[in-house]
Amino acid sequence: MATEYVAIVGKIIVDGKHGPYGVAHHRELGAVTFSLSNSVWIEEKWPDPGTVVMLLDLRMKRGGWRAEKARLFRPEDQTSNQQQQSKGANQDGQ
């Protein structure tokens, strides 16, 4: 299963050189860009700044991190994310 990263959208660029894209901020990775084309952004509506998103299949590009897939953060993601954090704490002996 691909690693999913929770991030917060900082801004949406409508007229980017290669089309519209978003810039989200991850607490450890910093800025991560994602295209708003249908091949990357899987939702019907674009996110607004401040929206929490899930970023998948990250690649390091010359300009920084880029997500190859992105979607909205959903209630079931919160449960899954808490379980992963709990599992990681147990593996660390905490």
C-alpha positions as a printed NumPy array, in Angstrom:
array([[  0.   ,   0.   ,   0.   ],
       [  1.272,   3.461,  -0.914],
       [  2.156,   5.864,   1.864],
       [ -0.341,   8.673,   2.257],
       [  0.656,  12.083,   3.575],
       [ -1.737,  14.452,   5.308],
       [ -1.147,  18.078,   4.32 ],
       [ -2.929,  21.437,   4.322],
       [ -3.505,  23.367,   1.105],
       [ -1.756,  26.721,   1.229],
       [ -2.658,  28.067,  -2.185],
       [ -4.161,  27.202,  -5.552],
       [ -2.47 ,  28.395,  -8.735],
       [ -5.056,  28.537, -11.527],
       [ -2.763,  29.674, -14.354],
       [  0.387,  27.591, -13.823],
       [  2.796,  26.99 , -16.707],
       [  1.683,  23.331, -16.933],
       [ -1.903,  23.902, -15.82 ],
       [ -3.617,  24.492, -12.477],
       [ -2.016,  23.106,  -9.335],
       [ -2.081,  23.3  ,  -5.564],
       [  0.629,  23.79 ,  -2.988],
       [  0.096,  21.939,   0.273],
       [  2.241,  21.992,   3.395],
       [  3.278,  18.814,   5.198],
       [  4.695,  19.173,   8.712],
       [  7.904,  17.255,   7.881],
       [  8.316,  17.523,   4.108],
       [  7.349,  21.175,   3.752],
       [  5.734,  22.286,   0.493],
       [  4.329,  19.58 ,  -1.792],
       [  2.758,  20.459,  -5.131],
       [ -0.008,  18.54 ,  -6.863],
       [ -1.698,  19.024, -10.199],
       [ -5.407,  19.754, -10.32 ],
       [ -5.776,  17.815, -13.568],
       [ -8.13 ,  14.826, -13.485],
       [ -5.192,  12.412, -13.654],
       [ -3.886,  13.61 , -10.26 ],
       [ -6.711,  15.329,  -8.341],
       [ -9.453,  12.697,  -8.03 ],
       [-12.234,  14.892,  -6.627],
       [-14.858,  16.792,  -8.619],
       [-14.196,  20.19 ,  -6.974],
       [-10.838,  21.8  ,  -6.33 ],
       [ -9.767,  22.318,  -2.706],
       [ -9.711,  25.738,  -1.069],
       [ -6.741,  27.074,   0.904],
       [ -6.873,  25.581,   4.395],
       [ -8.375,  22.291,   3.184],
       [ -6.788,  19.11 ,   4.537],
       [ -5.778,  16.718,   1.758],
       [ -4.203,  13.292,   1.324],
       [ -1.173,  13.195,  -0.961],
       [  0.014,   9.911,  -2.454],
       [  2.913,   8.636,  -4.54 ],
       [  5.312,  11.506,  -3.823],
       [  8.276,  12.153,  -6.1  ],
       [ 11.235,  14.46 ,  -5.544],
       [ 11.571,  16.792,  -8.519],
       [ 14.068,  19.57 ,  -9.135],
       [ 11.593,  22.075,  -7.65 ],
       [ 10.725,  19.942,  -4.595],
       [  8.184,  17.289,  -3.672],
       [  5.314,  16.511,  -6.033],
       [  2.331,  14.231,  -5.421],
       [  1.243,  11.992,  -8.29 ],
       [ -2.221,  11.508,  -6.691],
       [ -4.211,  13.761,  -4.359],
       [ -7.652,  13.778,  -2.759],
       [ -9.632,  15.269,   0.106],
       [ -9.047,  14.055,   3.668],
       [-12.104,  12.059,   4.812],
       [-13.432,  10.934,   8.224],
       [-12.231,   7.361,   7.642],
       [ -8.718,   8.736,   7.055],
       [ -8.691,  10.165,  10.57 ],
       [ -9.354,   6.743,  12.092],
       [ -6.736,   5.107,   9.862],
       [ -4.183,   7.833,  10.619],
       [ -4.691,   7.483,  14.385],
       [ -4.226,   3.697,  14.164],
       [ -0.975,   4.116,  12.212],
       [  0.371,   6.612,  14.764],
       [ -0.591,   4.289,  17.61 ],
       [  1.048,   1.322,  15.886],
       [  4.241,   3.335,  15.355],
       [  4.333,   4.358,  19.028],
       [  3.941,   0.734,  20.108],
       [  6.8  ,  -0.346,  17.846],
       [  9.008,   2.33 ,  19.407],
       [  8.312,   0.885,  22.834],
       [  6.188,   3.816,  23.998]])
